[in-house]
Amino acid sequence: MSRGRGNLDPKRVSSELFTLTYGCMVAQLLKDFDSPDEVNKQLDKMGYNIGVRMIEDFLAHTPNTKRCTQLEEVADVICKQGFRMFLGITPEARTGAQRRTSFR
């Protein structure tokens, strides 16, 4: 007899799986390295590498994306195409500083 999925929300399951996986990874890093600063360096390095792979994947799947010349264009492309591609959502970018060097 097979079990049905019941009332499981796939988004909730995915977020819980991510939380558990990330928590286990951080716990292992804390065991492997002596200082929290070294753990943070490793997490930063992992995040950078994941980001680079996501950008490569994004550019490979969106060949018609034009070259961005301003930070606002980068944020707009990431919000309208990148987030939709990887997360299925479309957020809105707002400037976070008067000089427009960051976004919220």
All heavy atoms as an XYZ file, in Angstrom:
826
protein
N       0.844     -1.166      0.000
C       0.000      0.000      0.000
C       0.900      1.242      0.000
O       1.869      1.310      0.731
C      -0.874     -0.008      1.254
C      -1.847      1.116      1.220
S      -3.024      1.340      2.567
C      -3.212     -0.102      3.444
N       0.600      2.199     -0.842
C       1.424      3.406     -0.899
C       0.819      4.515     -0.048
O      -0.381      4.577      0.147
C       1.562      3.873     -2.347
O       0.306      4.295     -2.829
N       1.696      5.325      0.437
C       1.245      6.468      1.226
C       1.030      7.662      0.314
O       1.823      7.917     -0.580
C       2.303      6.863      2.242
C       2.418      5.938      3.377
C       3.370      6.559      4.339
N       3.632      5.667      5.432
C       4.361      5.980      6.466
N       4.936      7.149      6.539
N       4.545      5.127      7.435
N      -0.005      8.416      0.588
C      -0.219      9.666     -0.128
C       0.633     10.757      0.504
O       1.152     10.609      1.606
N       0.766     11.836     -0.203
C       1.557     12.946      0.327
C       0.826     13.678      1.437
O       1.421     14.446      2.166
C       1.906     13.918     -0.788
C       2.940     13.323     -1.707
C       3.355     14.264     -2.749
N       4.024     15.407     -2.152
C       4.369     16.470     -2.818
N       4.097     16.548     -4.089
N       4.969     17.467     -2.229
N      -0.463     13.461      1.530
C      -1.213     14.130      2.582
C      -1.289     15.624      2.322
O      -1.434     16.066      1.193
N      -1.184     16.379      3.378
C      -1.288     17.829      3.270
C       0.069     18.514      3.396
O       0.167     19.599      3.945
C      -2.238     18.366      4.351
C      -3.662     17.911      4.113
O      -4.055     17.694      2.979
N      -4.435     17.776      5.173
N       1.125     17.901      2.901
C       2.446     18.498      2.985
C       2.576     19.644      1.992
O       2.241     19.504      0.822
C       3.533     17.466      2.688
C       3.727     16.352      3.711
C       4.790     15.389      3.229
C       4.132     16.933      5.051
N       3.074     20.759      2.480
C       3.333     21.906      1.628
C       4.771     21.792      1.113
O       5.709     21.844      1.902
C       3.152     23.198      2.425
C       3.416     24.448      1.617
O       3.574     24.345      0.380
O       3.449     25.533      2.222
N       4.968     21.630     -0.207
C       6.328     21.448     -0.740
C       7.277     22.591     -0.388
O       8.453     22.375     -0.154
C       6.127     21.376     -2.252
C       4.694     21.118     -2.468
C       3.962     21.589     -1.254
N       6.773     23.818     -0.338
C       7.634     24.948      0.008
C       8.121     24.834      1.451
O       9.261     25.116      1.750
C       6.900     26.267     -0.188
C       6.678     26.607     -1.631
C       5.969     27.919     -1.782
C       5.694     28.191     -3.251
N       4.964     29.425     -3.438
N       7.241     24.397      2.336
C       7.622     24.255      3.743
C       8.633     23.117      3.897
O       9.609     23.239      4.625
C       6.391     24.006      4.600
C       6.709     23.903      6.066
C       5.434     23.936      6.899
N       5.692     23.674      8.283
C       6.096     24.579      9.154
N       6.296     25.806      8.769
N       6.298     24.249     10.413
N       8.400     22.015      3.199
C       9.323     20.887      3.257
C      10.696     21.307      2.740
O      11.722     21.009      3.351
C       8.779     19.680      2.458
C       9.813     18.585      2.342
C       7.513     19.141      3.124
N      10.729     22.041      1.626
C      11.995     22.495      1.068
C      12.737     23.417      2.025
O      13.941     23.301      2.199
C      11.768     23.233     -0.257
O      11.288     22.329     -1.217
N      12.016     24.343      2.656
C      12.680     25.269      3.572
C      13.170     24.546      4.816
O      14.250     24.846      5.331
C      11.760     26.430      3.950
O      10.658     25.978      4.720
N      12.414     23.580      5.291
C      12.852     22.812      6.462
C      14.068     21.948      6.116
O      14.997     21.836      6.918
C      11.710     21.955      6.996
C      10.631     22.779      7.685
C       9.455     21.960      8.158
O       9.467     20.720      7.994
O       8.520     22.568      8.700
N      14.072     21.352      4.942
C      15.215     20.553      4.503
C      16.457     21.426      4.373
O      17.538     21.051      4.820
C      14.912     19.862      3.172
C      16.033     19.010      2.595
C      16.375     17.862      3.545
C      15.636     18.473      1.234
N      16.287     22.621      3.804
C      17.412     23.553      3.684
C      17.940     23.936      5.065
O      19.147     23.935      5.294
C      16.988     24.814      2.919
C      18.055     25.871      2.907
C      19.143     25.759      2.059
C      17.977     26.965      3.754
C      20.140     26.723      2.057
C      18.966     27.934      3.759
C      20.047     27.812      2.905
N      17.053     24.239      5.986
C      17.456     24.631      7.341
C      18.233     23.517      8.028
O      19.281     23.758      8.638
C      16.218     25.007      8.180
O      15.529     26.075      7.520
C      16.599     25.454      9.568
N      17.741     22.304      7.927
C      18.433     21.168      8.549
C      19.791     20.919      7.899
O      20.793     20.698      8.584
C      17.571     19.906      8.445
C      16.348     19.863      9.354
C      15.468     18.672      8.978
C      16.767     19.787     10.806
N      19.835     20.984      6.579
C      21.085     20.745      5.867
C      22.119     21.814      6.204
O      23.271     21.508      6.504
C      20.836     20.715      4.342
O      19.843     19.733      4.056
C      22.103     20.399      3.580
N      21.693     23.067      6.170
C      22.607     24.167      6.473
C      23.070     24.081      7.934
O      24.255     24.265      8.222
C      21.918     25.511      6.215
C      22.836     26.692      6.433
C      23.804     27.008      5.495
C      22.734     27.484      7.577
C      24.651     28.087      5.677
C      23.581     28.569      7.769
C      24.529     28.857      6.818
O      25.369     29.923      7.008
N      22.164     23.766      8.837
C      22.521     23.631     10.245
C      23.551     22.532     10.467
O      24.506     22.697     11.239
N      23.373     21.411      9.799
C      24.339     20.309      9.917
C      25.693     20.698      9.341
O      26.736     20.351      9.918
C      23.819     19.067      9.191
S      22.421     18.286     10.008
N      25.685     21.430      8.235
C      26.942     21.849      7.629
C      27.695     22.804      8.562
O      28.899     22.660      8.762
C      26.684     22.537      6.289
C      27.950     22.943      5.576
S      27.653     23.773      4.017
C      26.794     25.225      4.559
N      26.987     23.765      9.158
C      27.625     24.710     10.070
C      28.145     23.982     11.303
O      29.264     24.237     11.766
C      26.658     25.848     10.456
C      27.232     26.704     11.570
C      26.333     26.713      9.245
N      27.364     23.037     11.824
C      27.807     22.264     12.991
C      29.086     21.496     12.676
O      30.011     21.446     13.500
C      26.699     21.306     13.435
N      29.170     20.906     11.483
C      30.374     20.174     11.098
C      31.563     21.115     10.953
O      32.675     20.787     11.368
C      30.147     19.406      9.788
C      31.303     18.519      9.397
C      31.566     17.429     10.428
O      30.651     16.745     10.879
N      32.817     17.269     10.831
N      31.340     22.288     10.373
C      32.421     23.270     10.246
C      32.926     23.710     11.619
O      34.125     23.902     11.819
C      31.963     24.487      9.442
C      31.820     24.288      7.934
C      31.168     25.505      7.292
C      33.160     23.998      7.291
N      32.021     23.869     12.565
C      32.425     24.249     13.919
C      33.282     23.165     14.566
O      34.179     23.464     15.345
C      31.204     24.551     14.781
C      30.483     25.862     14.459
C      29.132     25.926     15.149
C      31.349     27.050     14.830
N      33.004     21.909     14.230
C      33.832     20.804     14.749
C      35.197     20.771     14.057
O      36.204     20.457     14.679
C      33.137     19.463     14.530
C      31.932     19.248     15.417
C      31.279     17.917     15.097
C      30.000     17.738     15.891
N      29.300     16.501     15.513
N      35.212     21.089     12.766
C      36.434     20.988     11.973
C      37.418     22.134     12.203
O      38.619     21.950     12.051
C      36.105     20.919     10.481
C      35.397     19.631     10.087
O      35.399     18.679     10.888
O      34.845     19.594      8.969
N      36.915     23.314     12.530
C      37.775     24.484     12.681
C      37.749     24.978     14.123
O      36.746     24.853     14.816
C      37.349     25.604     11.723
C      37.531     25.234     10.281
C      36.481     24.744      9.529
C      38.774     25.361      9.680
C      36.653     24.387      8.208
C      38.958     25.010      8.349
C      37.895     24.520      7.611
N      38.868     25.574     14.534
C      39.017     25.999     15.921
C      38.279     27.288     16.251
O      37.761     27.436     17.345
C      40.506     26.170     16.267
C      41.249     24.849     16.198
O      40.616     23.808     16.460
O      42.452     24.869     15.874
N      38.253     28.218     15.317
C      37.674     29.524     15.650
C      36.444     29.825     14.801
O      36.358     29.428     13.635
C      38.712     30.624     15.446
O      38.929     30.845     14.070
N      35.497     30.560     15.376
C      34.323     30.988     14.606
C      34.698     31.862     13.404
O      34.009     31.835     12.390
C      33.497     31.795     15.616
C      33.925     31.290     16.950
C      35.364     30.919     16.791
N      35.811     32.609     13.522
C      36.251     33.425     12.389
C      36.613     32.556     11.189
O      36.304     32.895     10.039
C      37.456     34.286     12.779
C      37.077     35.403     13.734
O      35.903     35.821     13.728
O      37.969     35.857     14.491
N      37.269     31.427     11.453
C      37.633     30.505     10.364
C      36.376     29.873      9.759
O      36.284     29.683      8.538
C      38.581     29.428     10.880
C      39.165     28.563      9.793
C      39.999     29.316      8.775
O      40.675     30.289      9.136
O      39.974     28.919      7.593
N      35.391     29.557     10.593
C      34.119     29.023     10.097
C      33.450     30.052      9.191
O      32.966     29.719      8.108
C      33.184     28.628     11.271
C      31.793     28.289     10.769
C      33.770     27.460     12.048
N      33.438     31.305      9.626
C      32.837     32.358      8.802
C      33.564     32.522      7.476
O      32.934     32.749      6.441
C      32.805     33.680      9.565
C      31.728     33.691     10.616
O      30.728     33.002     10.503
N      31.935     34.470     11.664
N      34.876     32.394      7.484
C      35.641     32.473      6.233
C      35.241     31.340      5.288
O      35.094     31.544      4.085
C      37.140     32.405      6.511
C      37.711     33.675      7.080
C      39.196     33.518      7.345
C      39.753     34.721      8.077
N      41.159     34.553      8.447
N      35.088     30.144      5.840
C      34.694     28.994      5.017
C      33.284     29.181      4.457
O      33.026     28.881      3.285
C      34.775     27.697      5.831
C      36.173     27.279      6.177
C      37.007     26.993      4.947
O      36.553     26.377      3.996
N      38.245     27.470      4.963
N      32.361     29.670      5.285
C      30.990     29.911      4.819
C      30.969     30.992      3.737
O      30.233     30.881      2.751
C      30.087     30.309      5.989
C      29.768     29.198      6.977
C      29.045     29.766      8.194
C      28.945     28.105      6.324
N      31.787     32.030      3.906
C      31.879     33.090      2.906
C      32.407     32.534      1.587
O      31.884     32.839      0.506
C      32.768     34.221      3.414
C      32.784     35.412      2.492
O      31.690     35.865      2.090
O      33.885     35.885      2.160
N      33.425     31.693      1.667
C      34.008     31.073      0.480
C      32.986     30.181     -0.228
O      32.854     30.229     -1.461
C      35.228     30.249      0.913
C      36.076     29.712     -0.183
C      37.354     29.169      0.441
C      37.866     27.965     -0.268
N      39.040     27.394      0.375
N      32.246     29.394      0.547
C      31.201     28.541     -0.042
C      30.123     29.382     -0.710
O      29.679     29.068     -1.822
C      30.561     27.673      1.040
C      31.387     26.548      1.521
S      30.421     25.660      2.767
C      31.727     24.853      3.646
N      29.695     30.445     -0.033
C      28.666     31.318     -0.590
C      29.106     31.975     -1.879
O      28.340     32.076     -2.846
N      30.360     32.401     -1.916
C      30.903     33.011     -3.129
C      30.889     32.002     -4.282
O      30.439     32.311     -5.390
C      32.329     33.514     -2.886
C      32.980     34.059     -4.128
C      32.712     35.356     -4.557
C      33.835     33.263     -4.887
C      33.298     35.854     -5.717
C      34.418     33.767     -6.039
C      34.141     35.053     -6.452
O      34.715     35.527     -7.602
N      31.355     30.788     -4.015
C      31.405     29.755     -5.058
C      30.006     29.386     -5.551
O      29.797     29.179     -6.753
C      32.145     28.517     -4.558
C      33.627     28.763     -4.402
O      34.196     29.613     -5.067
N      34.253     28.032     -3.495
N      29.056     29.303     -4.641
C      27.668     29.011     -5.034
C      27.136     30.146     -5.899
O      26.480     29.919     -6.919
C      26.786     28.780     -3.792
C      27.177     27.470     -3.121
C      25.306     28.781     -4.168
C      26.563     27.276     -1.747
N      27.426     31.385     -5.499
C      26.983     32.546     -6.275
C      27.547     32.550     -7.684
O      26.836     32.834     -8.652
N      28.825     32.228     -7.810
C      29.460     32.174     -9.135
C      28.782     31.107     -9.996
O      28.485     31.338    -11.174
C      30.975     31.904     -9.002
C      31.590     31.548    -10.341
C      31.675     33.113     -8.395
N      28.504     29.960     -9.416
C      27.834     28.891    -10.186
C      26.432     29.297    -10.599
O      25.981     28.985    -11.709
C      27.779     27.611     -9.360
C      29.127     26.952     -9.230
C      29.033     25.677     -8.464
N      30.364     25.148     -8.213
C      30.646     24.312     -7.257
N      29.694     23.888     -6.439
N      31.869     23.869     -7.090
N      25.723     29.995     -9.701
C      24.367     30.456    -10.041
C      24.406     31.469    -11.184
O      23.561     31.433    -12.084
C      23.678     31.044     -8.812
C      23.300     30.002     -7.784
S      22.571     30.716     -6.306
C      20.964     31.164     -6.935
N      25.383     32.358    -11.160
C      25.517     33.348    -12.240
C      25.815     32.647    -13.558
O      25.203     32.950    -14.589
C      26.613     34.376    -11.902
C      26.146     35.276    -10.759
C      26.996     35.197    -13.122
C      27.228     36.115    -10.160
N      26.733     31.683    -13.540
C      27.050     30.943    -14.762
C      25.819     30.205    -15.292
O      25.553     30.210    -16.498
C      28.187     29.962    -14.500
C      29.528     30.630    -14.298
C      30.618     29.662    -13.872
O      30.328     28.487    -13.571
O      31.787     30.099    -13.829
N      25.058     29.591    -14.398
C      23.852     28.878    -14.794
C      22.811     29.856    -15.351
O      22.183     29.586    -16.374
C      23.282     28.107    -13.601
C      22.200     27.141    -13.994
O      22.380     26.419    -14.998
O      21.150     27.105    -13.305
N      22.652     30.980    -14.687
C      21.712     32.004    -15.148
C      22.076     32.487    -16.545
O      21.227     32.549    -17.429
C      21.693     33.186    -14.161
C      20.895     34.359    -14.644
C      19.512     34.330    -14.613
C      21.529     35.485    -15.137
C      18.770     35.408    -15.067
C      20.799     36.567    -15.599
C      19.414     36.524    -15.557
N      23.339     32.827    -16.748
C      23.764     33.324    -18.063
C      23.652     32.251    -19.144
O      23.346     32.558    -20.294
C      25.191     33.868    -17.984
C      25.354     35.137    -17.145
C      26.817     35.489    -17.005
C      24.553     36.287    -17.723
N      23.876     30.992    -18.767
C      23.750     29.900    -19.740
C      22.303     29.695    -20.170
O      22.040     29.326    -21.317
C      24.304     28.609    -19.145
N      21.358     29.937    -19.256
C      19.944     29.714    -19.570
C      19.231     30.968    -20.070
O      18.063     30.894    -20.462
C      19.220     29.167    -18.341
C      19.568     27.748    -18.054
N      20.589     27.397    -17.208
C      19.054     26.587    -18.527
C      20.681     26.081    -17.153
N      19.770     25.568    -17.956
N      19.885     32.110    -20.039
C      19.279     33.344    -20.536
C      20.257     34.033    -21.487
O      20.816     35.080    -21.170
C      18.910     34.293    -19.376
O      20.079     34.548    -18.597
C      17.815     33.735    -18.510
N      20.438     33.462    -22.672
C      21.443     33.987    -23.602
C      21.115     35.377    -24.148
O      21.994     36.068    -24.638
C      21.479     32.951    -24.722
C      20.151     32.293    -24.663
C      19.741     32.318    -23.214
N      19.859     35.788    -24.062
C      19.469     37.089    -24.618
C      19.580     38.228    -23.613
O      19.173     39.344    -23.906
C      18.041     37.028    -25.159
C      17.922     36.049    -26.312
O      18.876     35.852    -27.052
N      16.783     35.422    -26.436
N      20.134     37.954    -22.441
C      20.297     38.991    -21.429
C      21.365     39.976    -21.897
O      22.474     39.588    -22.241
C      20.708     38.380    -20.072
O      19.708     37.456    -19.672
C      20.852     39.444    -19.016
N      20.985     41.258    -21.895
C      21.943     42.269    -22.346
C      22.913     42.624    -21.218
O      22.655     42.383    -20.042
C      21.222     43.529    -22.826
C      20.445     44.239    -21.747
C      19.815     45.497    -22.281
C      19.136     46.203    -21.095
N      18.941     47.584    -21.314
N      24.027     43.204    -21.571
C      25.055     43.611    -20.617
C      24.536     44.801    -19.804
O      24.037     45.772    -20.364
C      26.318     43.985    -21.359
C      27.465     44.284    -20.459
C      28.716     44.623    -21.283
N      29.881     44.463    -20.475
C      30.635     43.381    -20.421
N      30.336     42.362    -21.194
N      31.677     43.317    -19.641
N      24.658     44.720    -18.499
C      24.209     45.798    -17.620
C      25.326     46.820    -17.456
O      26.490     46.470    -17.309
C      23.820     45.243    -16.251
S      22.457     44.074    -16.316
N      24.942     48.099    -17.448
C      25.939     49.166    -17.296
C      25.790     49.916    -15.983
O      26.684     50.666    -15.612
C      25.836     50.176    -18.458
O      24.513     50.712    -18.485
C      26.157     49.506    -19.788
N      24.666     49.728    -15.288
C      24.428     50.412    -14.018
C      23.941     49.408    -12.991
O      23.333     48.383    -13.329
C      23.399     51.515    -14.178
C      23.830     52.626    -15.105
C      22.757     53.690    -15.213
O      21.725     53.628    -14.563
N      23.006     54.686    -16.050
N      24.176     49.728    -11.719
C      23.774     48.840    -10.634
C      22.261     48.615    -10.624
O      21.798     47.515    -10.342
C      24.237     49.410     -9.293
C      24.049     48.511     -8.080
C      24.808     47.190     -8.244
C      24.494     49.214     -6.810
N      21.491     49.632    -10.982
C      20.028     49.486    -11.022
C      19.611     48.420    -12.034
O      18.685     47.658    -11.797
C      19.336     50.812    -11.357
C      19.379     51.819    -10.251
C      20.582     52.748    -10.344
O      21.435     52.553    -11.251
O      20.677     53.645     -9.498
N      20.300     48.371    -13.170
C      19.996     47.369    -14.188
C      20.303     45.961    -13.678
O      19.540     45.031    -13.921
C      20.811     47.620    -15.457
C      20.407     48.840    -16.238
C      21.298     49.032    -17.441
O      22.440     49.515    -17.255
O      20.865     48.690    -18.556
N      21.418     45.825    -12.983
C      21.799     44.519    -12.423
C      20.716     44.043    -11.458
O      20.249     42.900    -11.537
C      23.166     44.601    -11.699
C      23.475     43.293    -10.992
C      24.262     44.955    -12.675
N      20.306     44.918    -10.543
C      19.272     44.557     -9.564
C      17.961     44.201    -10.256
O      17.282     43.246     -9.866
C      19.056     45.704     -8.577
N      17.609     44.946    -11.289
C      16.369     44.694    -12.010
C      16.395     43.330    -12.695
O      15.433     42.557    -12.617
C      16.147     45.809    -13.038
C      14.746     45.812    -13.590
O      13.797     45.746    -12.789
O      14.604     45.872    -14.837
N      17.498     43.002    -13.349
C      17.627     41.708    -14.033
C      17.602     40.568    -13.013
O      16.928     39.552    -13.212
C      18.909     41.655    -14.896
C      19.196     40.244    -15.384
C      18.781     42.603    -16.070
N      18.326     40.738    -11.915
C      18.345     39.695    -10.887
C      16.944     39.473    -10.325
O      16.497     38.335    -10.171
C      19.340     40.050     -9.764
C      20.771     39.952    -10.293
C      19.151     39.141     -8.554
C      21.813     40.506     -9.339
N      16.233     40.573    -10.031
C      14.884     40.447     -9.469
C      13.893     39.841    -10.448
O      13.145     38.935    -10.099
C      14.372     41.805     -8.999
S      15.129     42.373     -7.485
N      13.878     40.368    -11.659
C      12.859     39.938    -12.623
C      13.136     38.589    -13.266
O      12.208     37.878    -13.635
C      12.681     41.000    -13.699
C      12.021     42.254    -13.160
C      11.788     43.264    -14.235
C      11.095     44.481    -13.641
N      11.053     45.586    -14.574
N      14.409     38.223    -13.412
C      14.716     36.968    -14.087
C      15.369     35.945    -13.169
O      14.971     34.788    -13.149
C      15.621     37.232    -15.285
C      14.967     38.078    -16.358
C      15.918     38.359    -17.512
O      16.860     37.621    -17.754
N      15.679     39.445    -18.224
N      16.380     36.361    -12.423
C      17.143     35.431    -11.588
C      16.323     34.805    -10.470
O      16.310     33.589    -10.296
N      15.648     35.636     -9.688
C      14.842     35.099     -8.589
C      13.721     34.220     -9.115
O      13.407     33.188     -8.535
C      14.261     36.239     -7.735
C      15.197     36.728     -6.679
C      16.096     37.747     -6.951
C      15.189     36.176     -5.409
C      16.965     38.209     -5.984
C      16.060     36.628     -4.433
C      16.951     37.647     -4.726
N      13.101     34.628    -10.240
C      12.035     33.808    -10.819
C      12.583     32.459    -11.275
O      11.965     31.411    -11.064
C      11.374     34.545    -11.981
C      10.162     33.796    -12.521
C       9.486     34.532    -13.654
N      10.431     34.709    -14.748
C      10.536     35.821    -15.451
N       9.782     36.854    -15.188
N      11.413     35.899    -16.437
N      13.770     32.478    -11.866
C      14.378     31.248    -12.375
C      14.731     30.273    -11.253
O      14.464     29.077    -11.349
C      15.638     31.592    -13.166
C      16.354     30.438    -13.771
S      17.725     31.098    -14.741
C      18.739     29.672    -14.857
N      15.344     30.782    -10.180
C      15.823     29.901     -9.115
C      14.819     29.682     -7.982
O      14.818     28.627     -7.362
C      17.129     30.445     -8.526
C      18.277     30.367     -9.480
C      18.798     31.506    -10.052
C      18.827     29.149     -9.837
C      19.856     31.444    -10.945
C      19.879     29.065    -10.724
C      20.393     30.213    -11.284
N      13.979     30.676     -7.697
C      13.081     30.576     -6.540
C      11.603     30.650     -6.884
O      10.751     30.427     -6.030
C      13.406     31.682     -5.528
C      14.829     31.679     -4.973
C      15.057     32.912     -4.117
C      15.078     30.410     -4.177
N      11.289     31.020     -8.131
C       9.892     31.113     -8.533
C       9.185     32.342     -7.979
O       7.964     32.361     -7.896
N       9.927     33.367     -7.599
C       9.334     34.602     -7.083
C       9.909     35.784     -7.853
O      10.950     35.676     -8.490
C       9.590     34.793     -5.575
C      11.096     34.896     -5.283
C       8.959     33.669     -4.769
C      11.419     35.307     -3.863
N       9.210     36.927     -7.793
C       9.701     38.136     -8.442
C       9.665     39.283     -7.444
O       8.648     39.943     -7.292
C       8.846     38.483     -9.683
O       8.780     37.332    -10.525
C       9.439     39.630    -10.465
N      10.771     39.523     -6.739
C      10.801     40.627     -5.772
C      11.012     41.974     -6.476
O      11.216     42.033     -7.691
C      12.008     40.298     -4.893
C      12.899     39.522     -5.774
C      12.001     38.767     -6.721
N      10.966     43.026     -5.698
C      11.184     44.372     -6.215
C      12.439     44.942     -5.581
O      12.631     44.843     -4.375
C       9.984     45.248     -5.845
C      10.104     46.678     -6.263
C       8.934     47.505     -5.766
O       7.836     46.961     -5.619
O       9.150     48.699     -5.516
N      13.304     45.532     -6.375
C      14.531     46.141     -5.856
C      14.280     47.610     -5.580
O      13.670     48.309     -6.377
C      15.661     45.994     -6.862
N      14.752     48.053     -4.429
C      14.672     49.474     -4.063
C      16.067     49.938     -3.695
O      16.811     49.206     -3.071
C      13.757     49.662     -2.859
C      12.326     49.320     -3.165
C      11.487     49.646     -1.972
N      10.657     48.479     -1.714
C      10.058     48.230     -0.589
N      10.218     49.029      0.428
N       9.313     47.171     -0.447
N      16.402     51.147     -4.054
C      17.723     51.651     -3.709
C      17.818     51.819     -2.201
O      16.883     52.262     -1.551
C      18.028     52.994     -4.400
O      17.007     53.917     -4.062
C      18.132     52.829     -5.886
N      18.971     51.438     -1.660
C      19.157     51.490     -0.221
C      20.018     52.644      0.230
O      20.102     52.945      1.404
N      20.646     53.307     -0.684
C      21.522     54.419     -0.326
C      21.381     55.517     -1.359
O      20.997     55.275     -2.502
C      22.977     53.942     -0.260
N      21.688     56.725     -0.952
C      21.559     57.843     -1.854
C      22.505     57.715     -3.048
O      22.176     58.093     -4.159
C      21.836     59.138     -1.101
C      20.997     60.279     -1.583
C      21.168     61.488     -0.694
O      22.226     61.712     -0.129
N      20.110     62.267     -0.575
N      23.674     57.149     -2.819
C      24.653     56.983     -3.906
C      24.307     55.776     -4.769
O      24.974     55.499     -5.746
C      26.054     56.812     -3.332
C      26.576     58.078     -2.726
C      27.988     57.889     -2.271
N      28.008     56.922     -1.180
C      29.069     56.253     -0.793
N      30.219     56.411     -1.399
N      29.016     55.408      0.197
N      23.308     55.031     -4.394
C      22.844     53.853     -5.147
C      23.939     52.811     -5.315
O      24.243     52.360     -6.407
C      22.271     54.272     -6.488
C      21.042     55.127     -6.301
C      20.474     55.546     -7.590
N      19.309     56.376     -7.277
C      18.396     56.701     -8.130
N      18.484     56.305     -9.354
N      17.394     57.451     -7.769
N      24.537     52.456     -4.199
C      25.572     51.429     -4.215
C      25.094     50.142     -3.565
O      25.834     49.179     -3.499
C      26.835     51.921     -3.474
O      26.477     52.283     -2.149
C      27.454     53.103     -4.197
N      23.855     50.143     -3.070
C      23.309     48.931     -2.459
C      21.792     48.915     -2.643
O      21.192     49.937     -2.956
C      23.660     48.862     -0.967
O      23.034     49.920     -0.290
N      21.203     47.733     -2.424
C      19.760     47.574     -2.558
C      19.215     46.807     -1.384
O      19.915     46.058     -0.735
C      19.421     46.826     -3.869
C      19.692     47.650     -5.085
C      20.944     47.610     -5.681
C      18.731     48.461     -5.617
C      21.216     48.366     -6.797
C      18.994     49.219     -6.726
C      20.235     49.174     -7.326
N      17.924     46.992     -1.126
C      17.256     46.262     -0.043
C      16.323     45.244     -0.638
O      15.779     45.388     -1.655
C      16.416     47.176      0.837
C      17.190     48.228      1.512
C      16.282     48.982      2.394
N      16.298     50.341      1.891
C      15.489     51.283      2.306
N      14.595     51.025      3.184
N      15.578     52.480      1.855
